[in-house]
Amino acid sequence: MTGLVANAVRLALFAIVRNKTRSVLTVLGILIGVAAVVSVTALAGGASAKVGGAIDGFATNALFVNPQPTQTSGAKGKATGRLTDADARALSREAASVAYAAPFLSTQVQMVYQDRNVNTMAAGSLLPYFPIRRYTVDKGALWTEADETLKTKVCIIGGTVADKLFGTDDPVGRVVRIGVHPFRIIGVMARRGTSPFGEDQDDRILMPIGTFRSRIMHTAPGRADLILVSATSEETTGRAEAEVRAILTQRHRITPGSEPDFTVNSQAELRNMQRGITDALTALLLGVAAVSLLVGGIGVMNIMLVSVAERTREIGIRMSIGARARDILVQFLVEAVVLTMVGGFLGTLLGVGGTLAAGKALDWDVSPTPGSLAVAVLTSSLIGIVFGFLPARRAATLDPIDALRTE
């Protein structure tokens, strides 16, 4: 059997070299399909890791508590949920699995410095907001608890705001105006870039939430638009979520069976959603690549059928001198497999090279996995067997006398 296969490989290579143009066109279809499979698999993994890393970097084991309107009575009766600074303090104090909790308010403002101004987002919160959101100060310092208590007119700005208002000058210590109120800049945050939701995380001003309420946006005492919560670890996120729900349910006097006036979403839910979207897109793109491989396989079958028709007399001569039907079948089947394996190997090289180049251009950490490379090569071999069998069987079942009569 080994000798039969070796002889079939020799004849296949001879036939491939003899018909160079036809062989190149046959290989090209498989090459493109395999390269597409390798590239799509690797780039999908890189995109998932990139977006997932951005979500993980957005906050630390975070939970997002939002107010929610609830039905009170009648078809139109609604009550708006209310979150407060006191809720955040209770979560931080009473929930064993919660490391930090911070109330949050925000609005758009115009910030003025001398003859320059910039429209940006102003936010008010407390010191725990910084470790929750993983914000650090590049220049200057954070405000203090005394600033929060006294509602001091101080603020920390992002790098984008610093660039627009001060250019290359140091903003720390400068006094800017928001509305009619002067604020002293005490720090500049380290740059974070774009968030997973498309916002510029450096285009903002942060200040104590009491200062924000008294000078920027007047609200009911202690009211917050959002409470950011950080679990003590990734493993305790689920337990922290349960504790947050229990504490707020008790504080807001929500009776059993009633609709809560708040919602709790976790960072893990965002990551799972992202993974689901990425997996769906990957499956779609792999489907397109599979169609390309299918077209390439049909091309192999067509070329092999043409080859059998052109070499009918050769087949008749081989049969007349003792070649068995099995010998002819193996010869043409091996020829189809060799063509597809050459296409698979070249397609793998092209896919790896294209993936690495795309990763470098996009600044993604991508590389084809050994598993995807093995699947690509095995798939190309399988295509050769499946789509080469019909032409090989047709060649093996030719009548030697009829084949010898063919001109």
N, C-alpha and C positions, 0 to 999 in steps of 0.2 A: 504493500500500500504506500510505503514511504517513497519507493521508486516511482510509482505511478504519479504521486503528487509532485515530486521533483521534476519529472519529465513534463507534467502539465504546466508547472511554473515556467520552465524554460521555453515551452512553446508559446505561453501567454506573453512573456516578455518580448519574444521575437515578433509576435503579431502586433504588439503595442508599438514597438520601435518602427515596424514597417509602415504603420498608418499613424504617423505622428500627429497630423492636424486633427484627425478624428479622435485620437486618444486625448489630446489636450482639451478639446471641447467637452468630451465626456467627463474628464477629471474636473473641469471648471465648475460644472453644476454641483458636484459633491463638495468641492472646495468651498464654495460660497455658503452652502448650507451648514457645513461643519463649523466654519469660521463664525457664522451668525450664532450658532448654539453656544460656542465657547464664549464669545463676547457678551452675549445677552446674560448668560449665567453669572459671569464675573462682574459685569457692570451693575446688575441688579443687586448682587450682594454688597458691592461697594456703595451703591446709593442707599440701601437699607442701613448700612453701618453709619454712613454720613448723617442721614436724617435722624437715626436713633441716637447718635452721639450728640447731635444738636438738642434733641429733646432732653436727654440726660443732663446736658450742660445748662439747660434753661433754669433748672432749680434742683434742690437737693431733696430727693424722696418726698416730693411735694404733694399736698392735697389742696384743692381750691374750693373754698366754701363760698357759695353765692346765695344772695337772697332770692326767694322764689314767691311769686304771687300765689295766693291760695284762695280757694272758693270759701266764702263765708256763709252766705244764705241767698237763696234765689238763684235764678239763672245768670244774673248779671253782677251779683255781689262778689267783689274781689277785695282781698287785702294784700298789700305788698309786704313781703318779708323784710325783717329789719335785723341787721347785724351791727354789733357795736364793739368798741374798744374793750369793754368789759367782757364780752364773749371771748375775745382773743386772749385776754389775761386768764380767764377761767380755763381755757383749753391748755395753755402753757402750764398752769399750776396744777390742774387736776388729772390730766391725761398722762399716764405713765409712759406711753409710747410716743409722745409728742416732744420733740426737742425744742422747737420754736413755733410761735404763732404771732402773726403781725397783721393788724388791720391795714387797709389800703384804700386810698381815694385818689382820683386822677381827673385831670381836665386839660384842655389845650389853652395855652397862654402865649402872650407876646412878651418876650424878655428884651429889655433895652439896655445898652451900654454905650454911652456917649452918642455918636451918630449912627450906631449900628443897632439892628434889632433882628430877632429871630423868633419864628413861631415854633413852639415845641410842646412836648407833653410835660406838665408839672404833676408830680405825685407826692402825696403825703403818706408817711408810714412811721414805724418805730424801728429802733436799732435791730431787732431780730430779722427785719426784712433783708438785710445785707447777707447774712449767712444762708438764709433760705434761697435767695436768688443767686447766690454765689458772686455777688458784687464785691469787689475790693477797691480800695482807694489807691490810685497811682501817685497823686500829689496831694499834699495837705493831710487832712484827718477827717474822721467821722464826727458828727455832732455828739454831744454827751446827753446823759439822762437829765441833767439840769436844763439843757436846751429844750428838751421835750416838755419838762414841767413848766418852764417859764415862757414857752412859745416864742423862743428867740428867733429873730429874722435872719436865719442862716440857711444856706443851701449847698448842695453838692451837685455838680453838673457832669454830664457825659462828654466824651471826647468830641463828638460831632458838634455839640453846642459850643464847646471851647474853641474849636477851629473856626466856626462861623463868626463868633463875637470877638475873639482875641488873636486869631492867627497863631503866630509863633510866640506871643507873649504869655507869661505865666498868669493864669486867671486867679490863683489863690490870693485872697485878701482884697480883691476888687469888689466894688459895690455895684450891683445892677438893680434895675427897677422892673418890677412886675406890677402892672396897674399903677397905683399911686404909692406903692410900698417899696422901700429900698431893702435889698437883701445882700448880705455879705457872703461871698463864695469862700467856703472853708476847705473845699476839696474837689478833686477831679477824679472820676472813676476810671479804673482800668478798662480798656476797650474790650467790648464783647462781640461786636459785629452784628449780623442779622440773626434774629431769632427764628425758630422753626415756623413761626406764623408770618414771617416776612417783614417784621418791624425792625427798625434800627434801634438796637438796645442802647446805643450811645447818644441818641437824640432825646434827652430827657433831663429834667431837674428833679432832685429829690430833697425833701425837707421834712422836719418833724410834723406829724399829722395834726397836732394842735395848732401849729403855725399855719398850716395849709387851711384849716377850717376858719381861722380868724382873719386871714388876709387874702386868701385866694378864692375859696368856694365855701360860702356859709352853708352849713347843714344843721340838722337837728343834733343836739348834744351827743357826742360819741358815735354817731352813725358812720358806718363804713360800707363801701361798695363791694368789698371782697375781704375775706380773711385768708391769708396764705399760711399754711401749716406745713411743717417739716417733720417727718417721722424720724425716730432715733436711728433707724437703719432701713435698708431696702427690705429686709426680712420682716420688719415690724409695721410695714406700711398698711397692710390689711387690718391689723389690730388697732393701729392709730385711727384709721377711718371709722371703725366701729366705736371707738371711744369718743371721737368727735361727734358722731351722730347721737350717742347716748347723752352726752353732756349738753349739747344744744337742745335736744328734745326736752330734757328736764328744765333747762333755763327758760325756754320759750313756752313752757307749759303746754306742750302738744299732747293731747290725749290719745290713747290707743285707737287706731282706726282712722285718725284724722290725718290730713295731708300736711307734711312738714312745710314750714315757711323758709326752707333753705335746701340747697342741693350740695352734695359733696362729690367732686370729681378728683380722680387721682392721676398723677403723672404716668403711672403704669397703664391706665386706660388709653392715654394718648399714644403711648408706645405700641400697645396692642393694635390700636386702630391703624397706626402707621405701618405695622407689619402686615396687617391684612390688605391694605392698599398696595403695598409693595409686592406681596405674593400674587395678588390678582394681576398686576401689570406684568410681572415676570412670566406668569402662565400665559398671558396673552401674547407676549413677545416670543416666547418659546413656541407657541402655536404657529406664529408666522414663520419662524425658523424651520419648524418641522415641515411646513408646506414647501419651503425651499428645498429641503432634503428629499421630499416626496417627488418634486419635479425633477430633481437631479437623478433620483432612482429610475423614474420613467425614461429619462434621457439615456441612462445606461442600458435599459432594456431595449430601447429602440435601436441604439447603436449596435448592440449585440445581435439583434435580429437581422440588421443589415449585413453584419459581418458573417453570420451563418449563411445568408443568401448568396453572398459573394464567394464564399469558400465551400460551396456545395460540392464542387468537383474534388477539392482537396479532401473533404470528408469521405467521399466515395473511395478515393485512392487509399486512404488510411484503413478504411473498413475492408477493402479487397485484399490488403496484405496482412490482415489479422487483427486489426484494432477492434476491440469490443465496444458495444454501445456505452458501457460504463466508462471506458477510456475517453470517448468523445464527450460524454456528459461532464466528466471531471475537468477535461481540458477547457471547455468553454466556461464552466462555472468558476474555475480558478482564474481565468482571464478577467471575468467580471469582478471577482473579489479583489484582484490585484489593482485594477483600475480604481475601484472605490477606496481601497486602502491608501493608494497614493494620494487620491483626492482628500481623504481624511487626514493623512499626515500633513500635507501642505496646508489644508484648512486649519488644522490645529496650530501650526506655526503662525499663520496669518492672524488667527483669532487671538493668540497670546500677544503677538506684537501690537495688534490694533488695540487690545485691551490696555496694555501697559502705556501706550501712547495716549489713549483717551484718559486714563487715570492721571497721568502727569499733567495733561492740559487742564483737566477739571480739578486738580489737586485732591483727588480721591485716593484712598489707600485700597487699590484693587489689584487682585492677582487671581488668575484662574486656579481653581482647586484641582488637585490630582484626580479627584472623583469625576469632575466634569470632563477632564481630558480623556480619562479612560472610557467614559460613556461615549464621547465623540468618536473615538477610534472604533469601539465595538459597534456603534451604530452604523458607521460607514461599512464595516465588514458585513453586518447583517443586511444592509441594503444591497450589497453585491450578491449575497446568497439569494435573497428573496427575488430581486429583479433580474438576476442572471439565470435563475433556474429555468424559466420558460424558454428563452433562446437555447440554453444548453440542452434541454429535453428535446426541443425540436431538432437540433443537430443530431442527437443520439438516436432518434427514431427515423431518420432518413433511410430510404431503401438504397442500398449500395449501387444497384444497377441503375436506378433512376438518377442517382447522384453522379455517376460516371458519364451519363448521357448529357449532363448539363455543360453548356459551353461557357 
